[in-house]
Structures are given as structure tokens and as C-alpha cells.
Amino acid sequence: MIEVPAAILVVVEIAVLLAGVVARYALHKPLIWSDELASILFLWLAMLGAVVAFQRGEHMRMTALVGKVAPPVRAFLDVVAIAAALAFLLLVVEPAFEFAAEEAFITTPALEIPNSWRAAAIPVGLGFMILSALLRLVEAGNWRLVLGAVGVVALLVAGMALLQPVLEGLGNLNLLIFFVVIVAASVFAGVPIAFAFGLATAGYIALTTDTPMLVVVGRMDEGMSHLILLSVPLFVFLGQLIEMTGMARAMVGFLASLLGHVRGGLSYVLVGAMYLVSGISGSKAADMAAVAPVLFPEMKARGAKEGDLVALLSATGAQTETIPPSLVLITIGAVTGVSISALFTGGMLPGVVLGAALCFVVWSRYRGEDLSHVRRASGGEVGRAFLISIPAIALPFLIRAAVIEGVATATEVSTLGIAYAVLVGLLVYRKFDWRRLRPMLVDTAALSGAILLIIGAATGMAWALTQSGFSGDLARVMAGLPGGAIGFMAVSIVAFVILGSVLEGIPAIVLFGPLLFPIARQVGIHEVHYSMVVILAMGIGLFAPPFGVGYYAACAISRIHPDQGMRPILGYVMALMIGLLVVAAVPWISIGFLG
């Protein structure tokens, strides 16, 4: 009942956006309603996809600790995770219905329909997830286990409610209680990340403020409704198409013939590929979804460990945060007044520096790799592999050219990639399995829903932090730091690594950019240089476990358990930090080409 509409929505989104590109660029008759319709359908896709992910148990969660306990305890914690998710859903479902009812008074500009048609997706999705949670509790089979887990969650919620008078007098100490202690406890207990974030935010708002829960739903809606995020499901589907049509095999065949005899060769290719495609979609999750399906199967076939693959993928996500055209760069320019063209110019080299640091780690890890079973390809074999791979290799360049030349927006460009992949699969490689389309579309919806629900929950948390006055307190403290520019830069790095792990990049920039950039100018730091350091620090926090949302997005896209990448990512994070310190210490890396 849910999977089929979710799959249909993916197809309709592709058709609507592609029609908008063709009408505007080829027919010179723009469809003024296409983006609006795509936005309405997108929220439905996100929520129904989240339902499918919930039914399948595919919402991102950390099981590093859960996996190490005894099986009976693990079974209990698994049921606790469902019960905790259910508690959040029950807290927000009624406000979600109120939110949708209020949106009925707003009329959309192009289609001229009530905005409740779009907003209704949230309560409907939450309702279906509540039903799914109840069914999963029934399916657990062991009623003692279920009652025990539900009882623990209910007692914790009731206990926090009884402590409300105490919490109201604690002020901003509540930020530590809800957004550090409760989030950490939930995440380590195996509660899905989105529900851990949501439960902490809902608890903070309900127990320590007079703000109606309706506002939390509105902030979640805002976080999930950025049109640029529509590229996430489309690039996820594009990645599956590339694999299904044989394009991935052709591309990897060429890259393997070129670098297959080099120790860790395809890991270098992953770093370079993320640099090339980064920023095209405006979403780091979409960038990873475009690259991982192409390279991971061959890397696994060559013996690469899953944990190392997802660790490197996550690290490259942080490495490429400054590479244009990046939505974070555009946002930072918009909210701080820094020249966007200067940011685009300054963003290229810092990514190279961090990429070199990652490549050093790859070299050190794979320098002892046994390649005795790998034969070096001859020049003729490399040439033939290149000719075969040209249609596949052309795809990222076509996508980037379409954005730069104005043929399509960052949101629409993925539909051009999908159309191109379908044509190449049918006409060039002649490999297109129609039977796989439905599972691919359902997988796309589920994966997208899991990612977007996390973004929505993180946006709600960001708003709660803003309302607490925490951002203003932070700015006042940093303005009075000793050590001048060096001290301010050092504390900025630490602060934005932490903020990046808690907030999505754009909310963090919107919150703290206007506050901190004037201070940076006062202490003599070039605004473009400071921008690069802030973005990279935030990116490291965003993609570093245990709290980094980007890390769990990389795990979901790779379909690899988060705990597998915990140990391998430490070396990559250390390399990123060293690269960041180099960028911070040498302003020329960021501003040397500004002229």
C-alpha cells in the first residue's frame, strides 16, 4: 500500500522536473508550476519513503555498542528502539495534523491550491509510521520483552515530565541534558538517529519552553522541503541506473585498467571522483549516492573492507565541502555578504589539500597490499577500455556542463542524468532490466526517506538551539577570547566541528555566520579564508561519528552498518584535521587566486 505510491512518486518527480527543463530550454516556454508541483510531491515522497524505511527497519542507527552485548539484551534494546521511535511519533502526530490544518489558509502561487495538500504528507506519514511501529511490536512475538521495553520508555518519558518544574529552572543547562545526554544515550542504545534527534527536541520544547509543538513540526517541514534536496532521491536512482545499465562496469573497467595495478588504486579514484562530482547536486548525500554505486562493487571484489569503504566515502564528503557549485558556499555568501564568486574561486584548493591528506592515509594503509594476482593492463587494453567507457565517463562532465551553462538547475540536472543513462543503457550498452525498475524505485524512496527524516529532525534541533539564545552567548564568548586571530581561529575550528556534528551545514551557517564573521574581520582574518576554515571544520563534524549526520547518510547509501566504519574512519578524520590546520595556517591556499 505504501511502496507502490512511493515508487510512482519517484517516477512522477523525474517526469515533472524533466518536463520543466525541456519546456524552458528547448521550447522556451517555462512551466511556471513545475517546481511547485515537484515540491508538493517531494514532501509526500520523503514521508512515504520514511514509512517504507521504518517498515523495513532501514532507518539509520548506530549499533556499535548494541552489537557487542548479549543476544537477549540486544533483542531488548531493539524493541526499546521501536518504542522510543513510537514515543516521538505519538508526541508529534497531533501537532502535525494541526499544522496541516493551518496550512489550508495558505494558497500556493502557481497551482492556486491550499498548501495543506502538501503539508498533509507529514501527519499521514507519521500515522503510517505509528501503525508500522505497532505492527513491529506485535511481530516481536515475546510479549514480556515488548511490555518491558515499552514500560522502560514510558517510565523515562513520565519521569522527565514529572521533572518539568525542576527543568524549567535550569536555563541553558537543559541544552546539555537534552541535546548531549539524551541524544547520546538514545544513539548508543540503537534508537534510529532521526528519532533520537526528534525525541530530544520535542522533549526540550515541551518541558522547558512555552512554545507549542506545532512549531517543531513546522521546522521539520522546513528542513525537509528545501527544493535542492529533491536531488537526493534522483541521484540515488541515477546511481542505481548507472549500475543496472552497465555504465558502472564500463567506467570501473577503464579505471581499473588504468590504476588497478596500483596499491589502493580505486581508493584514489574514489577521492578524485568525489572531487569531480561534488557540488553538482547541492547535496552531499546526493554526491555520495552518485559515486558509491559505481566504485564500491569493484572495490569489494578486490578485497576492500566495507568499513574502510564507508569511512573513506564519508571522509571525502567532508573533504569536498568547499568545492563549487556548493549550496553551503552560496548560503554563506547570502547570510554574511561575502562575494560568492570569491568563495567559488577560493574553494577549489582547500579541497585539494584535504584530498592529498586522505590519499596519504590510503597509501599508508594499502602500501602492503598483495597485488600479485592483479595483472597490469597493456596499452591496447587500456585504450579499448577507455573507448567503451566514454559514454559512461561523459556523464559527470555533462551534468556539470548542464549546471554551468544554465541548461538545468542543481535540482533538475539529475533528471538529465537519468534520461542520459536510460538512453545509453538501451542504445549503447544494450543492458536494461525492466524487472529491476520497481525494486530500484522502492529502494530509492526508502533510502531518501531515511536521509530526509534525519535532515528534518536536525533542522528542528537547530531551531531549538537558536531559540535558547545559545548562538548569541557563543558569539559573546568568542569575541572576548585571548590570542587574537590565532585564538579565535582555533576556537572557531573546535566550535564548528562540534556544531557540524549536531546541525546540518546550512542551519549552522545561518545561525552563526552573521554573528561570527564580523568578529573574524575585527581580528584581521580574511573573510574568504575564514569561510573555508569554517566550512571544512563543519564538514568534518558533519561526517564524523558518533553524531555526524553525514556519516550515517554515507552508511545508508553504502548499505553498510555504521559500526563497521567506526575504527577505519579515525585515521581519515585525523588526516582531515591535519589538512584543515594547514588550510587555517596558510591563508594563501584560500585567497591566493583571488587576485
Secondary structure, 3 states (H helix, E strand, C coil): CCHHHHHHHHHHHHHHHHHHHHHHHHCCCCCCCHHHHHHHHHHHHHHHHHHHHHHHCCCCCCCCCHHHCCHHHHHHHHHHHHHHHHHHHHHHHHHHHHHHHHHHHCECCCCCCECHHHHCHHHHHHHHHHHHHHHHHHHCCCHHHHHHHHHHHHHHHHHHHHCHHHHHCCCCHHHHHHHHHHHHHHHHCCCCHHHHHHHHHHHHHHHHCCCCHHHHHHHHHHHHCCHHHHHHHHHHHHHHHHHHCCHHHHHHHHHHHHHCCCCCHHHHHHHHHHHHHCCCCCCHHHHHHHHHHHHHHHHHHCCCCHHHHHHHHHHHHHHCCCCCCCHHHHHHHHHHCCCHHHHHHHCHHHHHHHHHHHHHHHHHHHCCCCCCCCCCCCHHHHHHHHHHHHHHHHHHHHHHHHHHCCCCCCCCHHHHHHHHHHHHHHHHCCCCCHHHHHHHHHHHHHHHHHHHHHHHHHHHHHHHHHHCCHHHHHHHHHHCCCCHHHHHHHHHHHHHHHHHHHCCHHHHHHHHHHHHHHHHHHCCCCHHHHHHHHHHHHHHHHHCCCCCHHHHHHHHHHCCCHHHHHHHHHHHHHHHHHHHHHHHHCCHHHHCCCC
